[in-house]
Amino acid sequence: MKDIPAPSSAPNPAPDTARKLVEVRDLKMHFPIYGGILRRQIGAVKAVDGVSFDIFEGETLGIVGESGCGKSTCGRAVLRLYEATAGSITIDGTDIATLSQEALRKRRPAMQMVFQDPQASLNPRMTVAGIIGEPLDEHTNWNRAKKLERIYELMDAVGLNRDFANRYPHAFSGGQRQRIGIARALALNPKFIVCDEPIAALDVSIQAQVVNLLEELQEQFGLTYMFISHDLSMVRHIADRVAVMYLGVIVELAPVQDLYDHPQHPYTEALLSAVPEPDPSAEVRKDRIVLRGDVPSPSNPPKGCNFCTRCPKVMDICREIAPETLEVRPGHFAACHLHTHDQTAG
């Protein structure tokens, strides 16, 4: 790659008018379990087990769920940081799941990642300029002056003083380190960025600043995000649509406002009921739904619906047959036998 294409300055289009930038179909990520003297495979941890979704150009798809539900594994598998067990991953018209390593390397500039822990994701032996410029070293043949000019542009874009270019990561706060990571992700003008819980390791006072920065950069550079988080309040602020994951599968996917106002899956209802009220004295307060029991092991999920062991509305069919994903409202999808039962009754 000898040059970087100019970023798009177009405003974020609505999903109904935009093209699909990312298409994921039946994605599975199973980690083998070995045991016995001969270390033979005796099972598998089904971290992601048949996930399908689209992300439209210019939008932000939020991925939410409890810790261990598979959302971060899904994000890494989409970028082929993990080699998926099965499924197709199409980004900008190319099925990257079938690409050779050399062909995949040429596609890397268009798809980047912002990691959860900014301290662990930055090389402590490299300066800020070295970290941000590393993608340029790998994918361009620019001279030092042109590279440095690009590094300064990126530092300006993420709100870092240019005087920080020769400092090392230990000299910065968590929020500043994350800004360095974001600048590195932007270096090659990607179209698609997976944000893997980018605010989870930051102070509460800094989280909103980083989310606002991501929104500004999305508008400025025409970016498309997959935003993974367990913070439902932040997801509501940044996302256009939200996918809810439980035990390796997507149980609900909908436009953000519709999902928060009209959840169609018992698990989503429970998650939303746990979000703290900004005004505890408000007249209308939602009742907290407390789920009983523990999340089943991803190496041995339930026979039917993955949520049947904890669902307050469980039926006999839930324990025997996995539910189909149905469009229960316009653009609003849920995988729950409650809706299958309603359609059958109707």
Summary of the structure (lengths in Angstrom):
residues: 346
radius of gyration: 21.4
end to end distance: 57.9
largest distance: 69.9
contacts: 1069
relative contact order: 0.14
helix: 36%
strand: 24%
